[in-house]
Amino acid sequence: MLAPLIGARPESIRLAKWETALPLGAVEDPGALAKALTEVIRAQYGSRLSPKDLSTVAQQIQKGLERVDQLKKVKLANGDEPDFVFAPTRPRPGSHD
């Protein structure tokens, strides 16, 4: 989980279950970007989704966008390395790389 990167304890972050709609007032109305992305979902899958489903999708998109904004606030120095280093080739047998 990325909670430590945003300065939060993992147990302090509560995510809504995907299959249930959030109670009214639990999140702000979805912003313009969330509404536009929800409209794309409606255009593609609207025949299979109820209005309640689309409301849940819009709220989940909005919460995801809010989490992205939190992650963008984390300052990284130029020398910060990733959690792992990708090597496109396998090490040769017997080498200790």
Distance bins in CASP14 RR format, pairs under 12 A and 6 or more apart:
PFRMAT RR
TARGET T0000
AUTHOR 0000-0000-0000
RMODE 2
METHOD distances of the structure
MODEL  1
1 7 0 0 0 0 0 1 0 0 0 0 0
1 8 0 0 0 0 1 0 0 0 0 0 0
1 9 0 0 0 0 0 1 0 0 0 0 0
1 10 1 0 1 0 0 0 0 0 0 0 0
1 11 0 0 0 0 1 0 0 0 0 0 0
1 12 0 0 0 0 0 1 0 0 0 0 0
1 13 1 0 0 1 0 0 0 0 0 0 0
1 15 0 0 0 0 0 1 0 0 0 0 0
1 67 0 0 0 0 0 1 0 0 0 0 0
1 71 0 0 0 0 0 1 0 0 0 0 0
2 8 0 0 0 0 1 0 0 0 0 0 0
2 10 0 0 0 0 1 0 0 0 0 0 0
2 13 0 0 0 0 1 0 0 0 0 0 0
2 67 0 0 0 0 1 0 0 0 0 0 0
2 68 0 0 0 0 0 1 0 0 0 0 0
2 70 0 0 0 0 1 0 0 0 0 0 0
2 71 1 0 0 1 0 0 0 0 0 0 0
2 72 0 0 0 0 0 1 0 0 0 0 0
2 74 0 0 0 0 1 0 0 0 0 0 0
2 83 0 0 0 0 0 1 0 0 0 0 0
3 9 1 0 0 1 0 0 0 0 0 0 0
3 10 1 0 1 0 0 0 0 0 0 0 0
3 11 0 0 0 0 1 0 0 0 0 0 0
3 12 1 0 0 1 0 0 0 0 0 0 0
3 13 1 0 1 0 0 0 0 0 0 0 0
3 14 0 0 0 0 0 1 0 0 0 0 0
3 15 0 0 0 0 0 1 0 0 0 0 0
3 67 0 0 0 0 0 1 0 0 0 0 0
3 70 0 0 0 0 1 0 0 0 0 0 0
3 71 0 0 0 0 0 1 0 0 0 0 0
3 74 0 0 0 0 0 1 0 0 0 0 0
4 10 1 0 0 1 0 0 0 0 0 0 0
4 11 0 0 0 0 0 1 0 0 0 0 0
4 12 0 0 0 0 0 1 0 0 0 0 0
4 13 0 0 0 0 0 1 0 0 0 0 0
4 71 0 0 0 0 0 1 0 0 0 0 0
4 74 0 0 0 0 1 0 0 0 0 0 0
4 83 0 0 0 0 0 1 0 0 0 0 0
5 13 0 0 0 0 0 1 0 0 0 0 0
5 67 0 0 0 0 0 1 0 0 0 0 0
5 70 0 0 0 0 1 0 0 0 0 0 0
5 71 1 0 0 1 0 0 0 0 0 0 0
5 72 0 0 0 0 0 1 0 0 0 0 0
5 73 0 0 0 0 1 0 0 0 0 0 0
5 74 1 0 1 0 0 0 0 0 0 0 0
5 75 0 0 0 0 0 1 0 0 0 0 0
5 76 0 0 0 0 1 0 0 0 0 0 0
5 80 0 0 0 0 0 1 0 0 0 0 0
5 83 0 0 0 0 0 1 0 0 0 0 0
6 12 0 0 0 0 0 1 0 0 0 0 0
6 13 0 0 0 0 1 0 0 0 0 0 0
6 66 0 0 0 0 0 1 0 0 0 0 0
6 67 0 0 0 0 1 0 0 0 0 0 0
6 68 0 0 0 0 0 1 0 0 0 0 0
6 69 0 0 0 0 0 1 0 0 0 0 0
6 70 1 0 1 0 0 0 0 0 0 0 0
6 71 1 0 0 1 0 0 0 0 0 0 0
6 72 0 0 0 0 1 0 0 0 0 0 0
6 73 1 0 0 1 0 0 0 0 0 0 0
6 74 1 0 0 1 0 0 0 0 0 0 0
6 75 0 0 0 0 0 1 0 0 0 0 0
7 13 0 0 0 0 0 1 0 0 0 0 0
7 70 0 0 0 0 1 0 0 0 0 0 0
7 71 0 0 0 0 0 1 0 0 0 0 0
7 73 0 0 0 0 1 0 0 0 0 0 0
7 74 0 0 0 0 1 0 0 0 0 0 0
7 75 0 0 0 0 0 1 0 0 0 0 0
8 14 0 0 0 0 0 1 0 0 0 0 0
8 67 0 0 0 0 0 1 0 0 0 0 0
8 70 0 0 0 0 1 0 0 0 0 0 0
8 71 0 0 0 0 0 1 0 0 0 0 0
8 73 0 0 0 0 0 1 0 0 0 0 0
8 74 0 0 0 0 0 1 0 0 0 0 0
13 63 0 0 0 0 0 1 0 0 0 0 0
13 66 0 0 0 0 0 1 0 0 0 0 0
13 67 0 0 0 0 1 0 0 0 0 0 0
13 70 0 0 0 0 0 1 0 0 0 0 0
14 22 0 0 0 0 0 1 0 0 0 0 0
14 26 0 0 0 0 0 1 0 0 0 0 0
14 63 0 0 0 0 0 1 0 0 0 0 0
15 22 0 0 0 0 0 1 0 0 0 0 0
15 26 0 0 0 0 0 1 0 0 0 0 0
15 27 0 0 0 0 0 1 0 0 0 0 0
15 59 0 0 0 0 0 1 0 0 0 0 0
15 60 0 0 0 0 1 0 0 0 0 0 0
15 63 1 0 0 1 0 0 0 0 0 0 0
15 64 0 0 0 0 1 0 0 0 0 0 0
15 66 0 0 0 0 0 1 0 0 0 0 0
15 67 0 0 0 0 1 0 0 0 0 0 0
16 22 1 0 1 0 0 0 0 0 0 0 0
16 23 0 0 0 0 1 0 0 0 0 0 0
16 26 1 0 0 1 0 0 0 0 0 0 0
16 27 0 0 0 0 1 0 0 0 0 0 0
16 56 0 0 0 0 1 0 0 0 0 0 0
16 57 0 0 0 0 0 1 0 0 0 0 0
16 59 1 0 0 1 0 0 0 0 0 0 0
16 60 1 0 0 1 0 0 0 0 0 0 0
16 62 0 0 0 0 0 1 0 0 0 0 0
16 63 1 0 0 1 0 0 0 0 0 0 0
16 64 0 0 0 0 0 1 0 0 0 0 0
17 56 0 0 0 0 1 0 0 0 0 0 0
17 59 0 0 0 0 0 1 0 0 0 0 0
17 60 0 0 0 0 0 1 0 0 0 0 0
18 53 0 0 0 0 0 1 0 0 0 0 0
18 56 1 0 0 1 0 0 0 0 0 0 0
18 57 0 0 0 0 1 0 0 0 0 0 0
18 59 0 0 0 0 0 1 0 0 0 0 0
18 60 1 0 0 1 0 0 0 0 0 0 0
18 61 0 0 0 0 0 1 0 0 0 0 0
18 63 0 0 0 0 0 1 0 0 0 0 0
18 64 0 0 0 0 0 1 0 0 0 0 0
19 52 0 0 0 0 0 1 0 0 0 0 0
19 53 0 0 0 0 1 0 0 0 0 0 0
19 56 1 0 0 1 0 0 0 0 0 0 0
19 57 0 0 0 0 0 1 0 0 0 0 0
19 60 0 0 0 0 0 1 0 0 0 0 0
20 26 0 0 0 0 0 1 0 0 0 0 0
20 52 0 0 0 0 1 0 0 0 0 0 0
20 53 0 0 0 0 0 1 0 0 0 0 0
20 55 0 0 0 0 0 1 0 0 0 0 0
20 56 1 0 0 1 0 0 0 0 0 0 0
20 59 0 0 0 0 0 1 0 0 0 0 0
20 60 0 0 0 0 0 1 0 0 0 0 0
21 27 0 0 0 0 0 1 0 0 0 0 0
21 50 0 0 0 0 0 1 0 0 0 0 0
21 51 0 0 0 0 0 1 0 0 0 0 0
21 52 1 0 1 0 0 0 0 0 0 0 0
21 53 0 0 0 0 1 0 0 0 0 0 0
21 54 0 0 0 0 0 1 0 0 0 0 0
21 55 1 0 1 0 0 0 0 0 0 0 0
21 56 1 0 1 0 0 0 0 0 0 0 0
21 57 0 0 0 0 1 0 0 0 0 0 0
21 58 0 0 0 0 0 1 0 0 0 0 0
21 59 1 0 0 1 0 0 0 0 0 0 0
21 60 0 0 0 0 1 0 0 0 0 0 0
22 28 0 0 0 0 0 1 0 0 0 0 0
22 29 0 0 0 0 0 1 0 0 0 0 0
22 30 0 0 0 0 0 1 0 0 0 0 0
22 52 0 0 0 0 0 1 0 0 0 0 0
22 55 0 0 0 0 1 0 0 0 0 0 0
22 56 1 0 0 1 0 0 0 0 0 0 0
22 57 0 0 0 0 0 1 0 0 0 0 0
22 58 0 0 0 0 0 1 0 0 0 0 0
22 59 1 0 1 0 0 0 0 0 0 0 0
22 60 0 0 0 0 1 0 0 0 0 0 0
22 62 0 0 0 0 1 0 0 0 0 0 0
22 63 0 0 0 0 1 0 0 0 0 0 0
23 55 0 0 0 0 0 1 0 0 0 0 0
23 56 0 0 0 0 0 1 0 0 0 0 0
23 59 0 0 0 0 0 1 0 0 0 0 0
24 52 0 0 0 0 0 1 0 0 0 0 0
24 55 0 0 0 0 1 0 0 0 0 0 0
24 59 0 0 0 0 0 1 0 0 0 0 0
25 55 0 0 0 0 0 1 0 0 0 0 0
25 59 0 0 0 0 1 0 0 0 0 0 0
26 55 0 0 0 0 0 1 0 0 0 0 0
26 56 0 0 0 0 0 1 0 0 0 0 0
26 59 1 0 0 1 0 0 0 0 0 0 0
26 60 0 0 0 0 0 1 0 0 0 0 0
26 62 0 0 0 0 0 1 0 0 0 0 0
26 63 0 0 0 0 1 0 0 0 0 0 0
27 34 0 0 0 0 1 0 0 0 0 0 0
27 55 0 0 0 0 0 1 0 0 0 0 0
27 56 0 0 0 0 0 1 0 0 0 0 0
27 58 0 0 0 0 1 0 0 0 0 0 0
27 59 1 0 1 0 0 0 0 0 0 0 0
27 60 0 0 0 0 1 0 0 0 0 0 0
27 61 0 0 0 0 0 1 0 0 0 0 0
27 62 1 0 1 0 0 0 0 0 0 0 0
27 63 1 0 0 1 0 0 0 0 0 0 0
27 64 0 0 0 0 0 1 0 0 0 0 0
27 65 0 0 0 0 0 1 0 0 0 0 0
27 66 0 0 0 0 1 0 0 0 0 0 0
27 67 0 0 0 0 0 1 0 0 0 0 0
28 34 0 0 0 0 1 0 0 0 0 0 0
28 58 0 0 0 0 0 1 0 0 0 0 0
28 59 0 0 0 0 1 0 0 0 0 0 0
28 62 1 0 0 1 0 0 0 0 0 0 0
28 63 0 0 0 0 0 1 0 0 0 0 0
28 65 0 0 0 0 0 1 0 0 0 0 0
28 66 0 0 0 0 1 0 0 0 0 0 0
29 35 0 0 0 0 1 0 0 0 0 0 0
29 38 0 0 0 0 0 1 0 0 0 0 0
29 55 0 0 0 0 0 1 0 0 0 0 0
29 58 0 0 0 0 1 0 0 0 0 0 0
29 59 0 0 0 0 1 0 0 0 0 0 0
29 62 0 0 0 0 1 0 0 0 0 0 0
30 36 0 0 0 0 1 0 0 0 0 0 0
30 37 0 0 0 0 1 0 0 0 0 0 0
30 38 1 0 0 1 0 0 0 0 0 0 0
30 39 0 0 0 0 0 1 0 0 0 0 0
30 41 0 0 0 0 0 1 0 0 0 0 0
30 54 0 0 0 0 0 1 0 0 0 0 0
30 55 0 0 0 0 1 0 0 0 0 0 0
30 56 0 0 0 0 0 1 0 0 0 0 0
30 57 0 0 0 0 1 0 0 0 0 0 0
30 58 1 0 1 0 0 0 0 0 0 0 0
30 59 1 0 0 1 0 0 0 0 0 0 0
30 60 0 0 0 0 1 0 0 0 0 0 0
30 61 1 0 0 1 0 0 0 0 0 0 0
30 62 1 0 1 0 0 0 0 0 0 0 0
30 63 0 0 0 0 1 0 0 0 0 0 0
30 64 0 0 0 0 0 1 0 0 0 0 0
30 65 0 0 0 0 1 0 0 0 0 0 0
30 66 0 0 0 0 0 1 0 0 0 0 0
31 37 0 0 0 0 1 0 0 0 0 0 0
31 38 0 0 0 0 1 0 0 0 0 0 0
31 39 0 0 0 0 0 1 0 0 0 0 0
31 58 0 0 0 0 1 0 0 0 0 0 0
31 59 0 0 0 0 0 1 0 0 0 0 0
31 61 0 0 0 0 1 0 0 0 0 0 0
31 62 1 0 0 1 0 0 0 0 0 0 0
31 63 0 0 0 0 0 1 0 0 0 0 0
31 64 0 0 0 0 0 1 0 0 0 0 0
31 65 1 0 0 1 0 0 0 0 0 0 0
31 66 0 0 0 0 0 1 0 0 0 0 0
31 69 0 0 0 0 0 1 0 0 0 0 0
32 38 0 0 0 0 0 1 0 0 0 0 0
32 39 0 0 0 0 0 1 0 0 0 0 0
32 58 0 0 0 0 0 1 0 0 0 0 0
32 61 0 0 0 0 0 1 0 0 0 0 0
32 62 0 0 0 0 0 1 0 0 0 0 0
32 65 0 0 0 0 0 1 0 0 0 0 0
33 39 0 0 0 0 0 1 0 0 0 0 0
33 40 0 0 0 0 0 1 0 0 0 0 0
33 58 0 0 0 0 0 1 0 0 0 0 0
33 61 0 0 0 0 1 0 0 0 0 0 0
33 62 0 0 0 0 1 0 0 0 0 0 0
33 64 0 0 0 0 0 1 0 0 0 0 0
33 65 1 0 0 1 0 0 0 0 0 0 0
33 66 0 0 0 0 0 1 0 0 0 0 0
33 68 0 0 0 0 0 1 0 0 0 0 0
33 69 0 0 0 0 0 1 0 0 0 0 0
34 40 0 0 0 0 0 1 0 0 0 0 0
34 41 0 0 0 0 0 1 0 0 0 0 0
34 54 0 0 0 0 0 1 0 0 0 0 0
34 55 0 0 0 0 0 1 0 0 0 0 0
34 56 0 0 0 0 0 1 0 0 0 0 0
34 57 0 0 0 0 1 0 0 0 0 0 0
34 58 1 0 1 0 0 0 0 0 0 0 0
34 59 0 0 0 0 1 0 0 0 0 0 0
34 60 0 0 0 0 1 0 0 0 0 0 0
34 61 1 0 1 0 0 0 0 0 0 0 0
34 62 1 0 1 0 0 0 0 0 0 0 0
34 63 0 0 0 0 1 0 0 0 0 0 0
34 64 0 0 0 0 1 0 0 0 0 0 0
34 65 1 0 1 0 0 0 0 0 0 0 0
34 66 0 0 0 0 1 0 0 0 0 0 0
34 68 0 0 0 0 0 1 0 0 0 0 0
34 69 0 0 0 0 0 1 0 0 0 0 0
35 41 0 0 0 0 0 1 0 0 0 0 0
35 42 0 0 0 0 0 1 0 0 0 0 0
35 54 0 0 0 0 0 1 0 0 0 0 0
35 55 0 0 0 0 0 1 0 0 0 0 0
35 57 0 0 0 0 0 1 0 0 0 0 0
35 58 1 0 0 1 0 0 0 0 0 0 0
35 59 0 0 0 0 0 1 0 0 0 0 0
35 61 0 0 0 0 1 0 0 0 0 0 0
35 62 0 0 0 0 1 0 0 0 0 0 0
35 65 0 0 0 0 0 1 0 0 0 0 0
36 42 0 0 0 0 0 1 0 0 0 0 0
36 43 0 0 0 0 0 1 0 0 0 0 0
36 58 0 0 0 0 0 1 0 0 0 0 0
36 61 0 0 0 0 1 0 0 0 0 0 0
36 62 0 0 0 0 0 1 0 0 0 0 0
36 65 0 0 0 0 0 1 0 0 0 0 0
37 43 0 0 0 0 0 1 0 0 0 0 0
37 44 0 0 0 0 0 1 0 0 0 0 0
37 54 0 0 0 0 0 1 0 0 0 0 0
37 57 0 0 0 0 1 0 0 0 0 0 0
37 58 0 0 0 0 1 0 0 0 0 0 0
37 59 0 0 0 0 0 1 0 0 0 0 0
37 60 0 0 0 0 0 1 0 0 0 0 0
37 61 1 0 1 0 0 0 0 0 0 0 0
37 62 0 0 0 0 1 0 0 0 0 0 0
37 64 0 0 0 0 0 1 0 0 0 0 0
37 65 0 0 0 0 1 0 0 0 0 0 0
38 44 0 0 0 0 0 1 0 0 0 0 0
38 45 0 0 0 0 0 1 0 0 0 0 0
38 46 0 0 0 0 0 1 0 0 0 0 0
38 49 0 0 0 0 1 0 0 0 0 0 0
38 51 0 0 0 0 0 1 0 0 0 0 0
38 53 0 0 0 0 0 1 0 0 0 0 0
38 54 1 0 0 1 0 0 0 0 0 0 0
38 55 0 0 0 0 1 0 0 0 0 0 0
38 56 0 0 0 0 1 0 0 0 0 0 0
38 57 1 0 1 0 0 0 0 0 0 0 0
38 58 1 0 1 0 0 0 0 0 0 0 0
38 59 0 0 0 0 1 0 0 0 0 0 0
38 60 0 0 0 0 1 0 0 0 0 0 0
38 61 1 0 0 1 0 0 0 0 0 0 0
38 62 0 0 0 0 1 0 0 0 0 0 0
38 65 0 0 0 0 0 1 0 0 0 0 0
39 45 0 0 0 0 0 1 0 0 0 0 0
39 46 0 0 0 0 0 1 0 0 0 0 0
39 54 0 0 0 0 1 0 0 0 0 0 0
39 57 0 0 0 0 0 1 0 0 0 0 0
39 58 0 0 0 0 1 0 0 0 0 0 0
39 61 0 0 0 0 0 1 0 0 0 0 0
40 46 0 0 0 0 0 1 0 0 0 0 0
40 54 0 0 0 0 0 1 0 0 0 0 0
40 57 0 0 0 0 0 1 0 0 0 0 0
40 58 0 0 0 0 0 1 0 0 0 0 0
40 61 0 0 0 0 1 0 0 0 0 0 0
41 47 0 0 0 0 0 1 0 0 0 0 0
41 48 0 0 0 0 0 1 0 0 0 0 0
41 49 1 0 0 1 0 0 0 0 0 0 0
41 53 0 0 0 0 1 0 0 0 0 0 0
41 54 1 0 0 1 0 0 0 0 0 0 0
41 55 0 0 0 0 0 1 0 0 0 0 0
41 56 0 0 0 0 0 1 0 0 0 0 0
41 57 1 0 1 0 0 0 0 0 0 0 0
41 58 0 0 0 0 1 0 0 0 0 0 0
41 60 0 0 0 0 0 1 0 0 0 0 0
41 61 0 0 0 0 1 0 0 0 0 0 0
42 48 0 0 0 0 0 1 0 0 0 0 0
42 49 1 0 0 1 0 0 0 0 0 0 0
42 50 0 0 0 0 0 1 0 0 0 0 0
42 51 0 0 0 0 1 0 0 0 0 0 0
42 53 0 0 0 0 1 0 0 0 0 0 0
42 54 1 0 1 0 0 0 0 0 0 0 0
42 55 0 0 0 0 0 1 0 0 0 0 0
42 57 0 0 0 0 1 0 0 0 0 0 0
42 58 0 0 0 0 1 0 0 0 0 0 0
42 61 0 0 0 0 0 1 0 0 0 0 0
43 49 0 0 0 0 0 1 0 0 0 0 0
43 54 0 0 0 0 0 1 0 0 0 0 0
44 54 0 0 0 0 0 1 0 0 0 0 0
44 57 0 0 0 0 0 1 0 0 0 0 0
45 53 0 0 0 0 1 0 0 0 0 0 0
45 54 0 0 0 0 1 0 0 0 0 0 0
45 57 0 0 0 0 1 0 0 0 0 0 0
46 53 0 0 0 0 1 0 0 0 0 0 0
46 54 1 0 0 1 0 0 0 0 0 0 0
46 57 0 0 0 0 1 0 0 0 0 0 0
47 53 0 0 0 0 0 1 0 0 0 0 0
47 54 0 0 0 0 0 1 0 0 0 0 0
48 54 0 0 0 0 0 1 0 0 0 0 0
48 57 0 0 0 0 0 1 0 0 0 0 0
49 55 0 0 0 0 1 0 0 0 0 0 0
49 56 0 0 0 0 1 0 0 0 0 0 0
49 57 1 0 0 1 0 0 0 0 0 0 0
49 58 0 0 0 0 0 1 0 0 0 0 0
50 56 0 0 0 0 1 0 0 0 0 0 0
50 57 0 0 0 0 0 1 0 0 0 0 0
51 57 0 0 0 0 0 1 0 0 0 0 0
51 58 0 0 0 0 0 1 0 0 0 0 0
52 58 0 0 0 0 0 1 0 0 0 0 0
52 59 0 0 0 0 0 1 0 0 0 0 0
53 59 0 0 0 0 0 1 0 0 0 0 0
53 60 0 0 0 0 0 1 0 0 0 0 0
54 60 0 0 0 0 0 1 0 0 0 0 0
54 61 0 0 0 0 0 1 0 0 0 0 0
55 61 0 0 0 0 0 1 0 0 0 0 0
55 62 0 0 0 0 0 1 0 0 0 0 0
56 62 0 0 0 0 0 1 0 0 0 0 0
56 63 0 0 0 0 0 1 0 0 0 0 0
57 63 0 0 0 0 0 1 0 0 0 0 0
57 64 0 0 0 0 0 1 0 0 0 0 0
58 64 0 0 0 0 0 1 0 0 0 0 0
58 65 0 0 0 0 0 1 0 0 0 0 0
59 65 0 0 0 0 0 1 0 0 0 0 0
59 66 0 0 0 0 0 1 0 0 0 0 0
60 66 0 0 0 0 0 1 0 0 0 0 0
60 67 0 0 0 0 0 1 0 0 0 0 0
61 67 0 0 0 0 0 1 0 0 0 0 0
61 68 0 0 0 0 0 1 0 0 0 0 0
62 68 0 0 0 0 0 1 0 0 0 0 0
62 69 0 0 0 0 0 1 0 0 0 0 0
63 69 0 0 0 0 0 1 0 0 0 0 0
63 70 0 0 0 0 0 1 0 0 0 0 0
64 70 0 0 0 0 1 0 0 0 0 0 0
64 71 0 0 0 0 1 0 0 0 0 0 0
65 71 0 0 0 0 0 1 0 0 0 0 0
65 72 0 0 0 0 0 1 0 0 0 0 0
66 72 0 0 0 0 0 1 0 0 0 0 0
66 73 0 0 0 0 0 1 0 0 0 0 0
67 73 0 0 0 0 0 1 0 0 0 0 0
67 74 0 0 0 0 0 1 0 0 0 0 0
68 74 0 0 0 0 0 1 0 0 0 0 0
74 80 0 0 0 0 1 0 0 0 0 0 0
76 82 0 0 0 0 0 1 0 0 0 0 0
85 97 0 0 0 0 0 1 0 0 0 0 0
87 95 0 0 0 0 0 1 0 0 0 0 0
87 97 1 0 0 1 0 0 0 0 0 0 0
89 95 0 0 0 0 0 1 0 0 0 0 0
89 97 0 0 0 0 1 0 0 0 0 0 0
90 97 0 0 0 0 1 0 0 0 0 0 0
91 97 1 0 1 0 0 0 0 0 0 0 0
END
